[in-house]
Every structure is written in C-alpha cells, then in structure tokens.
Amino acid sequence: MRIYHAAPGKMDALLGRFANHTETLFARHGIKTTGYWVAQDKSTNLLMYMVEHESVEAAEKNWEAFRNDADWQRLKAETDANGPLAASIDRYFMDQVDLAKLKTGVSLKS
C-alpha cells in the first residue's frame, strides 16, 4: 500500500499524472495496481493505492527500475517543476489475512 499526501492544491495534478502517465510506466516495470482511493475528507489530501508484487525483493527491484526509468525522471521533473505534487509518501508491505482461518467460535450477543 502506498499513501501519497498531496501537496496543497496539487491533488488534481497528482491524479492526472497517475491517470495519464504513471500507470503505463508501472506496467513497464511489473508494478500491478489493484486500486486507487482518495479520502472523502478532501482536506486530508490523501491518495491511496495498492499494488501487487511477487515478493518484497521483487517489489524493491521493480520500484528501483521505475525510479531509474528515463521517461519517469523526465515526467517527474516536468510535473514537479512548480513544486512537488506529493508532500510525502508512506509505503507498507502487507500480507493478506484470511479471517475465516481466524474464527474463534466466540459470538457476540445483542
């Protein structure tokens, strides 16, 4: 999961960069997006998205290739020319949880 904290006033430009360019570059480097979300509270300026990789090692390799891609570097320089679109980025590697395997037999009574 990646969470972008868009710079003030830059959310539309950030979303546009993803929609018009970044997705194509992700595919080039084996980064498979599973979904994008924005917070309903627009004052938070949050863009969240999930990507899939075969492993943490594969993810690191894919992201490094993406960051070193000349097309990405040129695009980032152009779109960040008047200040970065993202103020900060958080990332998390996660494992899916199968809740069915975690059931304890305890039930709630109303």
N, CA, C and O atoms as a GROMACS GRO file, in nm:
protein
  440
    1MET      N    1   0.085  -0.117   0.000
    1MET     CA    2   0.000   0.000   0.000
    1MET      C    3   0.090   0.123   0.000
    1MET      O    4   0.192   0.128   0.068
    2ARG      N    5   0.047   0.219  -0.078
    2ARG     CA    6   0.119   0.346  -0.080
    2ARG      C    7   0.019   0.458  -0.053
    2ARG      O    8  -0.093   0.456  -0.105
    3ILE      N    9   0.059   0.552   0.028
    3ILE     CA   10  -0.026   0.665   0.063
    3ILE      C   11   0.051   0.792   0.029
    3ILE      O   12   0.158   0.819   0.083
    4TYR      N   13  -0.006   0.870  -0.061
    4TYR     CA   14   0.053   0.996  -0.100
    4TYR      C   15  -0.021   1.108  -0.028
    4TYR      O   16  -0.144   1.113  -0.029
    5HIS      N   17   0.052   1.196   0.031
    5HIS     CA   18   0.000   1.318   0.092
    5HIS      C   19   0.025   1.427  -0.013
    5HIS      O   20   0.135   1.482  -0.023
    6ALA      N   21  -0.080   1.457  -0.090
    6ALA     CA   22  -0.063   1.555  -0.197
    6ALA      C   23  -0.029   1.691  -0.139
    6ALA      O   24  -0.081   1.730  -0.034
    7ALA      N   25   0.057   1.762  -0.208
    7ALA     CA   26   0.088   1.899  -0.167
    7ALA      C   27  -0.040   1.982  -0.183
    7ALA      O   28  -0.122   1.952  -0.270
    8PRO      N   29  -0.058   2.084  -0.100
    8PRO     CA   30  -0.180   2.166  -0.108
    8PRO      C   31  -0.206   2.215  -0.251
    8PRO      O   32  -0.118   2.270  -0.317
    9GLY      N   33  -0.330   2.192  -0.296
    9GLY     CA   34  -0.370   2.236  -0.429
    9GLY      C   35  -0.320   2.151  -0.544
    9GLY      O   36  -0.340   2.187  -0.660
   10LYS      N   37  -0.254   2.038  -0.514
   10LYS     CA   38  -0.192   1.958  -0.620
   10LYS      C   39  -0.259   1.823  -0.646
   10LYS      O   40  -0.211   1.745  -0.728
   11MET      N   41  -0.370   1.793  -0.576
   11MET     CA   42  -0.432   1.662  -0.590
   11MET      C   43  -0.474   1.634  -0.734
   11MET      O   44  -0.446   1.525  -0.785
   12ASP      N   45  -0.539   1.727  -0.801
   12ASP     CA   46  -0.583   1.702  -0.938
   12ASP      C   47  -0.465   1.675  -1.030
   12ASP      O   48  -0.472   1.587  -1.115
   13ALA      N   49  -0.358   1.748  -1.013
   13ALA     CA   50  -0.238   1.726  -1.096
   13ALA      C   51  -0.177   1.589  -1.065
   13ALA      O   52  -0.130   1.520  -1.156
   14LEU      N   53  -0.175   1.550  -0.938
   14LEU     CA   54  -0.121   1.420  -0.900
   14LEU      C   55  -0.204   1.307  -0.960
   14LEU      O   56  -0.150   1.212  -1.016
   15LEU      N   57  -0.337   1.318  -0.950
   15LEU     CA   58  -0.425   1.218  -1.010
   15LEU      C   59  -0.408   1.214  -1.161
   15LEU      O   60  -0.408   1.106  -1.220
   16GLY      N   61  -0.393   1.328  -1.222
   16GLY     CA   62  -0.371   1.334  -1.366
   16GLY      C   63  -0.242   1.267  -1.408
   16GLY      O   64  -0.236   1.198  -1.510
   17ARG      N   65  -0.138   1.286  -1.328
   17ARG     CA   66  -0.010   1.222  -1.360
   17ARG      C   67  -0.024   1.070  -1.356
   17ARG      O   68   0.028   1.000  -1.443
   18PHE      N   69  -0.095   1.019  -1.255
   18PHE     CA   70  -0.117   0.875  -1.248
   18PHE      C   71  -0.200   0.828  -1.368
   18PHE      O   72  -0.163   0.732  -1.435
   19ALA      N   73  -0.312   0.896  -1.394
   19ALA     CA   74  -0.404   0.852  -1.499
   19ALA      C   75  -0.341   0.858  -1.638
   19ALA      O   76  -0.363   0.769  -1.720
   20ASN      N   77  -0.264   0.962  -1.665
   20ASN     CA   78  -0.213   0.985  -1.800
   20ASN      C   79  -0.075   0.925  -1.827
   20ASN      O   80  -0.037   0.907  -1.943
   21HIS      N   81   0.001   0.894  -1.722
   21HIS     CA   82   0.138   0.851  -1.746
   21HIS      C   83   0.188   0.738  -1.657
   21HIS      O   84   0.243   0.639  -1.706
   22THR      N   85   0.166   0.752  -1.526
   22THR     CA   86   0.230   0.662  -1.431
   22THR      C   87   0.186   0.518  -1.448
   22THR      O   88   0.267   0.426  -1.439
   23GLU      N   89   0.057   0.496  -1.473
   23GLU     CA   90   0.007   0.359  -1.489
   23GLU      C   91   0.082   0.286  -1.600
   23GLU      O   92   0.116   0.169  -1.584
   24THR      N   93   0.109   0.353  -1.711
   24THR     CA   94   0.182   0.293  -1.823
   24THR      C   95   0.324   0.257  -1.779
   24THR      O   96   0.376   0.151  -1.813
   25LEU      N   97   0.386   0.346  -1.705
   25LEU     CA   98   0.522   0.320  -1.657
   25LEU      C   99   0.524   0.207  -1.555
   25LEU      O  100   0.616   0.125  -1.554
   26PHE      N  101   0.423   0.202  -1.469
   26PHE     CA  102   0.413   0.091  -1.374
   26PHE      C  103   0.411  -0.042  -1.448
   26PHE      O  104   0.485  -0.134  -1.414
   27ALA      N  105   0.327  -0.052  -1.550
   27ALA     CA  106   0.315  -0.177  -1.625
   27ALA      C  107   0.448  -0.216  -1.687
   27ALA      O  108   0.483  -0.334  -1.692
   28ARG      N  109   0.522  -0.118  -1.734
   28ARG     CA  110   0.653  -0.143  -1.794
   28ARG      C  111   0.748  -0.211  -1.694
   28ARG      O  112   0.836  -0.288  -1.733
   29HIS      N  113   0.729  -0.183  -1.566
   29HIS     CA  114   0.822  -0.232  -1.463
   29HIS      C  115   0.760  -0.336  -1.370
   29HIS      O  116   0.808  -0.357  -1.259
   30GLY      N  117   0.653  -0.400  -1.415
   30GLY     CA  118   0.595  -0.510  -1.338
   30GLY      C  119   0.522  -0.468  -1.212
   30GLY      O  120   0.506  -0.549  -1.121
   31ILE      N  121   0.478  -0.344  -1.205
   31ILE     CA  122   0.404  -0.294  -1.089
   31ILE      C  123   0.256  -0.299  -1.126
   31ILE      O  124   0.209  -0.219  -1.207
   32LYS      N  125   0.184  -0.392  -1.065
   32LYS     CA  126   0.042  -0.413  -1.097
   32LYS      C  127  -0.045  -0.343  -0.993
   32LYS      O  128  -0.045  -0.380  -0.876
   33THR      N  129  -0.118  -0.243  -1.038
   33THR     CA  130  -0.207  -0.168  -0.950
   33THR      C  131  -0.338  -0.243  -0.932
   33THR      O  132  -0.396  -0.291  -1.029
   34THR      N  133  -0.385  -0.252  -0.808
   34THR     CA  134  -0.514  -0.318  -0.782
   34THR      C  135  -0.625  -0.219  -0.751
   34THR      O  136  -0.742  -0.257  -0.754
   35GLY      N  137  -0.593  -0.095  -0.721
   35GLY     CA  138  -0.696   0.005  -0.697
   35GLY      C  139  -0.640   0.135  -0.642
   35GLY      O  140  -0.534   0.138  -0.580
   36TYR      N  141  -0.715   0.242  -0.665
   36TYR     CA  142  -0.682   0.376  -0.616
   36TYR      C  143  -0.799   0.428  -0.534
   36TYR      O  144  -0.914   0.399  -0.564
   37TRP      N  145  -0.769   0.505  -0.431
   37TRP     CA  146  -0.872   0.567  -0.347
   37TRP      C  147  -0.826   0.706  -0.306
   37TRP      O  148  -0.707   0.731  -0.289
   38VAL      N  149  -0.922   0.796  -0.290
   38VAL     CA  150  -0.895   0.926  -0.229
   38VAL      C  151  -0.984   0.936  -0.106
   38VAL      O  152  -1.094   0.880  -0.104
   39ALA      N  153  -0.937   1.006  -0.007
   39ALA     CA  154  -1.014   1.023   0.116
   39ALA      C  155  -1.136   1.109   0.086
   39ALA      O  156  -1.128   1.205   0.010
   40GLN      N  157  -1.250   1.074   0.147
   40GLN     CA  158  -1.371   1.155   0.131
   40GLN      C  159  -1.352   1.294   0.192
   40GLN      O  160  -1.408   1.392   0.143
   41ASP      N  161  -1.273   1.302   0.297
   41ASP     CA  162  -1.239   1.430   0.358
   41ASP      C  163  -1.127   1.491   0.274
   41ASP      O  164  -1.009   1.462   0.295
   42LYS      N  165  -1.166   1.576   0.179
   42LYS     CA  166  -1.069   1.632   0.084
   42LYS      C  167  -0.959   1.714   0.151
   42LYS      O  168  -0.853   1.736   0.092
   43SER      N  169  -0.983   1.759   0.273
   43SER     CA  170  -0.881   1.840   0.341
   43SER      C  171  -0.757   1.757   0.377
   43SER      O  172  -0.652   1.813   0.408
   44THR      N  173  -0.770   1.623   0.374
   44THR     CA  174  -0.655   1.540   0.408
   44THR      C  175  -0.557   1.526   0.293
   44THR      O  176  -0.441   1.492   0.313
   45ASN      N  177  -0.604   1.553   0.170
   45ASN     CA  178  -0.518   1.543   0.051
   45ASN      C  179  -0.454   1.406   0.037
   45ASN      O  180  -0.337   1.397  -0.002
   46LEU      N  181  -0.527   1.298   0.068
   46LEU     CA  182  -0.471   1.164   0.062
   46LEU      C  183  -0.511   1.090  -0.064
   46LEU      O  184  -0.629   1.085  -0.100
   47LEU      N  185  -0.412   1.032  -0.130
   47LEU     CA  186  -0.432   0.938  -0.240
   47LEU      C  187  -0.370   0.807  -0.194
   47LEU      O  188  -0.252   0.802  -0.158
   48MET      N  189  -0.450   0.702  -0.194
   48MET     CA  190  -0.400   0.570  -0.151
   48MET      C  191  -0.416   0.473  -0.268
   48MET      O  192  -0.514   0.478  -0.341
   49TYR      N  193  -0.316   0.386  -0.284
   49TYR     CA  194  -0.331   0.283  -0.385
   49TYR      C  195  -0.257   0.158  -0.343
   49TYR      O  196  -0.164   0.160  -0.263
   50MET      N  197  -0.303   0.047  -0.402
   50MET     CA  198  -0.244  -0.083  -0.372
   50MET      C  199  -0.180  -0.137  -0.499
   50MET      O  200  -0.232  -0.121  -0.609
   51VAL      N  201  -0.066  -0.201  -0.481
   51VAL     CA  202   0.000  -0.269  -0.592
   51VAL      C  203   0.038  -0.410  -0.548
   51VAL      O  204   0.051  -0.438  -0.429
   52GLU      N  205   0.056  -0.496  -0.646
   52GLU     CA  206   0.096  -0.634  -0.618
   52GLU      C  207   0.236  -0.660  -0.674
   52GLU      O  208   0.273  -0.610  -0.781
   53HIS      N  209   0.311  -0.738  -0.600
   53HIS     CA  210   0.442  -0.787  -0.643
   53HIS      C  211   0.453  -0.931  -0.597
   53HIS      O  212   0.382  -0.973  -0.505
   54GLU      N  213   0.541  -1.007  -0.660
   54GLU     CA  214   0.559  -1.147  -0.621
   54GLU      C  215   0.621  -1.161  -0.482
   54GLU      O  216   0.596  -1.259  -0.412
   55SER      N  217   0.702  -1.064  -0.443
   55SER     CA  218   0.772  -1.068  -0.315
   55SER      C  219   0.822  -0.928  -0.282
   55SER      O  220   0.817  -0.838  -0.366
   56VAL      N  221   0.870  -0.911  -0.161
   56VAL     CA  222   0.930  -0.783  -0.123
   56VAL      C  223   1.053  -0.755  -0.210
   56VAL      O  224   1.075  -0.642  -0.252
   57GLU      N  225   1.131  -0.858  -0.236
   57GLU     CA  226   1.251  -0.842  -0.318
   57GLU      C  227   1.213  -0.798  -0.459
   57GLU      O  228   1.277  -0.710  -0.517
   58ALA      N  229   1.108  -0.860  -0.516
   58ALA     CA  230   1.061  -0.821  -0.649
   58ALA      C  231   1.012  -0.677  -0.647
   58ALA      O  232   1.037  -0.601  -0.741
   59ALA      N  233   0.942  -0.639  -0.541
   59ALA     CA  234   0.892  -0.502  -0.529
   59ALA      C  235   1.008  -0.402  -0.530
   59ALA      O  236   1.004  -0.303  -0.602
   60GLU      N  237   1.109  -0.430  -0.451
   60GLU     CA  238   1.225  -0.339  -0.446
   60GLU      C  239   1.290  -0.326  -0.584
   60GLU      O  240   1.327  -0.216  -0.626
   61LYS      N  241   1.304  -0.438  -0.653
   61LYS     CA  242   1.363  -0.438  -0.787
   61LYS      C  243   1.276  -0.358  -0.884
   61LYS      O  244   1.327  -0.277  -0.961
   62ASN      N  245   1.143  -0.382  -0.880
   62ASN     CA  246   1.051  -0.312  -0.970
   62ASN      C  247   1.052  -0.161  -0.944
   62ASN      O  248   1.055  -0.082  -1.038
   63TRP      N  249   1.048  -0.122  -0.816
   63TRP     CA  250   1.048   0.020  -0.784
   63TRP      C  251   1.178   0.087  -0.825
   63TRP      O  252   1.178   0.200  -0.874
   64GLU      N  253   1.290   0.017  -0.805
   64GLU     CA  254   1.418   0.076  -0.846
   64GLU      C  255   1.422   0.097  -0.997
   64GLU      O  256   1.466   0.202  -1.044
   65ALA      N  257   1.375  -0.002  -1.073
   65ALA     CA  258   1.371   0.013  -1.218
   65ALA      C  259   1.279   0.130  -1.257
   65ALA      O  260   1.312   0.207  -1.347
   66PHE      N  261   1.166   0.141  -1.190
   66PHE     CA  262   1.074   0.252  -1.217
   66PHE      C  263   1.141   0.386  -1.190
   66PHE      O  264   1.137   0.476  -1.273
   67ARG      N  265   1.201   0.400  -1.071
   67ARG     CA  266   1.266   0.527  -1.035
   67ARG      C  267   1.378   0.565  -1.131
   67ARG      O  268   1.403   0.683  -1.153
   68ASN      N  269   1.447   0.465  -1.187
   68ASN     CA  270   1.558   0.491  -1.278
   68ASN      C  271   1.516   0.505  -1.424
   68ASN      O  272   1.600   0.533  -1.510
   69ASP      N  273   1.389   0.487  -1.453
   69ASP     CA  274   1.337   0.497  -1.590
   69ASP      C  275   1.349   0.643  -1.637
   69ASP      O  276   1.300   0.734  -1.570
   70ALA      N  277   1.412   0.663  -1.751
   70ALA     CA  278   1.433   0.798  -1.803
   70ALA      C  279   1.301   0.870  -1.830
   70ALA      O  280   1.291   0.990  -1.808
   71ASP      N  281   1.200   0.797  -1.876
   71ASP     CA  282   1.070   0.859  -1.900
   71ASP      C  283   1.007   0.907  -1.770
   71ASP      O  284   0.948   1.015  -1.765
   72TRP      N  285   1.020   0.826  -1.662
   72TRP     CA  286   0.968   0.868  -1.531
   72TRP      C  287   1.044   0.990  -1.480
   72TRP      O  288   0.982   1.086  -1.432
   73GLN      N  289   1.174   0.989  -1.490
   73GLN     CA  290   1.253   1.102  -1.441
   73GLN      C  291   1.217   1.230  -1.514
   73GLN      O  292   1.208   1.337  -1.453
   74ARG      N  293   1.196   1.221  -1.646
   74ARG     CA  294   1.157   1.338  -1.724
   74ARG      C  295   1.016   1.384  -1.684
   74ARG      O  296   0.994   1.504  -1.664
   75LEU      N  297   0.922   1.290  -1.672
   75LEU     CA  298   0.786   1.324  -1.633
   75LEU      C  299   0.782   1.388  -1.495
   75LEU      O  300   0.714   1.490  -1.476
   76LYS      N  301   0.854   1.330  -1.400
   76LYS     CA  302   0.855   1.384  -1.263
   76LYS      C  303   0.911   1.525  -1.262
   76LYS      O  304   0.858   1.614  -1.195
   77ALA      N  305   1.019   1.547  -1.336
   77ALA     CA  306   1.078   1.681  -1.343
   77ALA      C  307   0.979   1.782  -1.401
   77ALA      O  308   0.968   1.894  -1.352
   78GLU      N  309   0.909   1.741  -1.506
   78GLU     CA  310   0.811   1.831  -1.569
   78GLU      C  311   0.694   1.861  -1.476
   78GLU      O  312   0.654   1.976  -1.461
   79THR      N  313   0.637   1.757  -1.414
   79THR     CA  314   0.516   1.776  -1.334
   79THR      C  315   0.547   1.837  -1.196
   79THR      O  316   0.458   1.893  -1.133
   80ASP      N  317   0.670   1.826  -1.152
   80ASP     CA  318   0.710   1.886  -1.024
   80ASP      C  319   0.781   2.020  -1.043
   80ASP      O  320   0.837   2.074  -0.948
   81ALA      N  321   0.780   2.073  -1.165
   81ALA     CA  322   0.855   2.196  -1.194
   81ALA      C  323   0.813   2.312  -1.105
   81ALA      O  324   0.897   2.395  -1.069
   82ASN      N  325   0.686   2.320  -1.068
   82ASN     CA  326   0.637   2.429  -0.983
   82ASN      C  327   0.618   2.384  -0.839
   82ASN      O  328   0.535   2.439  -0.766
   83GLY      N  329   0.693   2.284  -0.799
   83GLY     CA  330   0.684   2.228  -0.665
   83GLY      C  331   0.632   2.086  -0.671
   83GLY      O  332   0.551   2.053  -0.758
   84PRO      N  333   0.678   2.000  -0.581
   84PRO     CA  334   0.639   1.860  -0.582
   84PRO      C  335   0.488   1.842  -0.569
   84PRO      O  336   0.421   1.915  -0.495
   85LEU      N  337   0.434   1.744  -0.643
   85LEU     CA  338   0.292   1.713  -0.632
   85LEU      C  339   0.262   1.640  -0.502
   85LEU      O  340   0.153   1.656  -0.446
   86ALA      N  341   0.356   1.560  -0.454
   86ALA     CA  342   0.337   1.486  -0.329
   86ALA      C  343   0.427   1.547  -0.221
   86ALA      O  344   0.548   1.561  -0.240
   87ALA      N  345   0.366   1.582  -0.108
   87ALA     CA  346   0.443   1.635   0.003
   87ALA      C  347   0.520   1.524   0.073
   87ALA      O  348   0.633   1.544   0.118
   88SER      N  349   0.458   1.404   0.081
   88SER     CA  350   0.525   1.288   0.139
   88SER      C  351   0.455   1.162   0.092
   88SER      O  352   0.340   1.165   0.047
   89ILE      N  353   0.526   1.050   0.104
   89ILE     CA  354   0.474   0.921   0.061
   89ILE      C  355   0.503   0.819   0.171
   89ILE      O  356   0.616   0.808   0.218
   90ASP      N  357   0.399   0.746   0.210
   90ASP     CA  358   0.416   0.634   0.304
   90ASP      C  359   0.400   0.505   0.224
   90ASP      O  360   0.320   0.500   0.131
   91ARG      N  361   0.474   0.402   0.262
   91ARG     CA  362   0.456   0.273   0.194
   91ARG      C  363   0.458   0.162   0.298
   91ARG      O  364   0.528   0.169   0.399
   92TYR      N  365   0.379   0.060   0.269
   92TYR     CA  366   0.368  -0.053   0.360
   92TYR      C  367   0.365  -0.181   0.278
   92TYR      O  368   0.294  -0.190   0.178
   93PHE      N  369   0.443  -0.280   0.320
   93PHE     CA  370   0.433  -0.415   0.264
   93PHE      C  371   0.339  -0.492   0.355
   93PHE      O  372   0.357  -0.493   0.477
   94MET      N  373   0.240  -0.556   0.296
   94MET     CA  374   0.137  -0.620   0.378
   94MET      C  375   0.114  -0.764   0.331
   94MET      O  376   0.140  -0.798   0.215
   95ASP      N  377   0.066  -0.845   0.422
   95ASP     CA  378   0.023  -0.980   0.393
   95ASP      C  379  -0.128  -0.985   0.409
   95ASP      O  380  -0.183  -0.926   0.503
   96GLN      N  381  -0.195  -1.055   0.318
   96GLN     CA  382  -0.339  -1.069   0.326
   96GLN      C  383  -0.375  -1.161   0.442
   96GLN      O  384  -0.305  -1.259   0.469
   97VAL      N  385  -0.483  -1.130   0.509
   97VAL     CA  386  -0.531  -1.209   0.623
   97VAL      C  387  -0.658  -1.281   0.581
   97VAL      O  388  -0.751  -1.219   0.528
   98ASP      N  389  -0.663  -1.411   0.605
   98ASP     CA  390  -0.783  -1.490   0.579
   98ASP      C  391  -0.860  -1.500   0.711
   98ASP      O  392  -0.827  -1.582   0.797
   99LEU      N  393  -0.962  -1.418   0.726
   99LEU     CA  394  -1.037  -1.414   0.852
   99LEU      C  395  -1.108  -1.545   0.881
   99LEU      O  396  -1.131  -1.578   0.998
  100ALA      N  397  -1.142  -1.621   0.779
  100ALA     CA  398  -1.208  -1.749   0.800
  100ALA      C  399  -1.120  -1.842   0.883
  100ALA      O  400  -1.171  -1.922   0.962
  101LYS      N  401  -0.989  -1.833   0.866
  101LYS     CA  402  -0.898  -1.918   0.942
  101LYS      C  403  -0.876  -1.869   1.084
  101LYS      O  404  -0.818  -1.939   1.166
  102LEU      N  405  -0.923  -1.747   1.112
  102LEU     CA  406  -0.901  -1.688   1.244
  102LEU      C  407  -1.023  -1.695   1.335
  102LEU      O  408  -1.018  -1.649   1.449
  103LYS      N  409  -1.132  -1.750   1.285
  103LYS     CA  410  -1.255  -1.755   1.366
  103LYS      C  411  -1.230  -1.836   1.493
  103LYS      O  412  -1.168  -1.942   1.490
  104THR      N  413  -1.280  -1.784   1.605
  104THR     CA  414  -1.254  -1.846   1.735
  104THR      C  415  -1.377  -1.917   1.792
  104THR      O  416  -1.367  -1.986   1.893
  105GLY      N  417  -1.489  -1.901   1.729
  105GLY     CA  418  -1.610  -1.961   1.782
  105GLY      C  419  -1.680  -1.870   1.882
  105GLY      O  420  -1.789  -1.903   1.930
  106VAL      N  421  -1.621  -1.757   1.914
  106VAL     CA  422  -1.682  -1.662   2.007
  106VAL      C  423  -1.781  -1.579   1.926
  106VAL      O  424  -1.748  -1.528   1.819
  107SER      N  425  -1.902  -1.564   1.978
  107SER     CA  426  -2.001  -1.484   1.908
  107SER      C  427  -2.049  -1.371   1.998
  107SER      O  428  -2.045  -1.380   2.121
  108LEU      N  429  -2.094  -1.266   1.936
  108LEU     CA  430  -2.148  -1.152   2.008
  108LEU      C  431  -2.298  -1.170   2.021
  108LEU      O  432  -2.364  -1.211   1.926
  109LYS      N  433  -2.352  -1.140   2.136
  109LYS     CA  434  -2.496  -1.147   2.157
  109LYS      C  435  -2.549  -1.007   2.178
  109LYS      O  436  -2.486  -0.925   2.244
  110SER      N  437  -2.665  -0.980   2.120
  110SER     CA  438  -2.723  -0.846   2.136
  110SER      C  439  -2.808  -0.838   2.259
  110SER      O  440  -2.864  -0.733   2.289
   0.00000   0.00000   0.00000
